[in-house]
């Protein structure tokens, strides 16, 4: 890449480097590394290996869409945050998505519970207002209309046969528009357009339910109250594609190709009454290890599939190393109405040590509680019945803090909303 474009790129992408730069390598299009999930932000960005409700989580692991489709017809979500620029100006990061699913057993009467889902998500990073300068000095040559975006189409399939399992695939159309004109005499338009893809897998095993099925005995602590113990495993491989070039393809830079592996544990109580299944209390734990698959010598090259991830030491035992990042999250659920989350992001070599917390309010939990308490809606309108049985609206809020009060990550705040329609 031409030196003057590199200087310009470094200036406008400073907030992305501060928030997301990986210590083990360098890449272009750093905005693809930002987690768009306000729910995951409360757990240190961990979402790949744990069951989640956020429709935007398919941007990190497309397999989540297959799990959503087993229980939902429709999902939509919106997420926005501001990032601080190197000169104090604010840049806007926006993610939004819509998806739908069809469970063939519930909708068409199939014998097996199989579902397919399709979803569209868009990420838009807007840093218009950044000004161009010469390489020889800070002379202002005018503002730019700079932005980067990714339009993503996700396809996924989910199966519920003793265990829930899913796989997903995402096609990406990525556009990076740095500047309309160069600052001096370099060749090129300052624009790069390319295609990339992600794929992912997810599996969740309801351990107690499996043992109950094998023994033909239902384990109940009290009438209609059963314990929950679910174990989950997730994997995603993101941003697979060609190199990024603005001028000369032979001088292109790598995409932020990343592998993520995570596990999750969910413990709680399940109340089954009439046609309602309700979790009045639960605790969820997750750990995730990720690696940016780029190594630098005289020339850069992509690493193999799992890079420097050690599944036993990193994912299972939680041991960290300087070549990977670790994310840990904990969630407490109360009545399926309120969720409280805590998390930590460990990137020692990159200098990112973040403590996270988050909260969620769910309207569906209120509806379930009324049904469990035998609130009679039989005389209500069809609209009220539909809202009680099929609709959920969620408001998510998370924040980050660091030990360094001057870190650009300190006191970061995340807000997102989601709307779901269940089948």
Secondary structure as UniProt FT lines:
FT   HELIX           3..12
FT   HELIX           14..20
FT   TURN            23..24
FT   HELIX           30..33
FT   HELIX           38..41
FT   TURN            42..45
FT   TURN            48..49
FT   HELIX           55..59
FT   TURN            62..63
FT   HELIX           64..71
FT   STRAND          72..84
FT   TURN            86..87
FT   STRAND          90..103
FT   HELIX           104..108
FT   STRAND          113..126
FT   TURN            128..129
FT   TURN            135..136
FT   STRAND          147..160
FT   STRAND          163..177
FT   STRAND          191..206
FT   HELIX           207..215
FT   TURN            223..224
FT   STRAND          225..241
FT   HELIX           249..251
FT   STRAND          258..273
FT   TURN            274..275
FT   STRAND          276..292
FT   STRAND          294..296
FT   STRAND          300..302
FT   TURN            305..308
FT   HELIX           311..316
FT   TURN            322..323
FT   STRAND          325..334
FT   TURN            335..337
FT   STRAND          338..347
FT   TURN            348..351
FT   STRAND          352..362
FT   HELIX           363..372
FT   TURN            373..374
FT   TURN            378..379
FT   HELIX           382..390
FT   STRAND          391..401
FT   TURN            405..406
FT   TURN            408..411
FT   STRAND          412..422
//
